[in-house]
């Protein structure tokens, strides 16, 4: 076999491996974001009021809640896409309560010219 043929075959195999790795890593990120959005949506249903920015806000609450819940109670219960579900929901509920509290206090709301002091 000529060395050029072997080199081309190695490049093709490397490209396939890189393509498969990139697909699964992107898919993993998308699945993680989807699970975080569902966890944030559950927290939004538990806490009175609404999280701002719809699904994007729920996704951020789910991601922050997963981190916060894991810090508070560790990795307890089932895990989906590397997100521990029980700590994530608990943390997302805490994040949603904090967001609702800050919004009721007027922190984070855009102010118009008529509301400025």
Secondary structure as GFF3:
##gff-version 3
##sequence-region A 1 117
A	DSSP	alpha_helix	3	46	.	.	.	ID=ss1
A	DSSP	alpha_helix	54	73	.	.	.	ID=ss2
A	DSSP	beta_strand	79	80	.	.	.	ID=ss3
A	DSSP	beta_strand	83	84	.	.	.	ID=ss4
A	DSSP	alpha_helix	85	104	.	.	.	ID=ss5
###
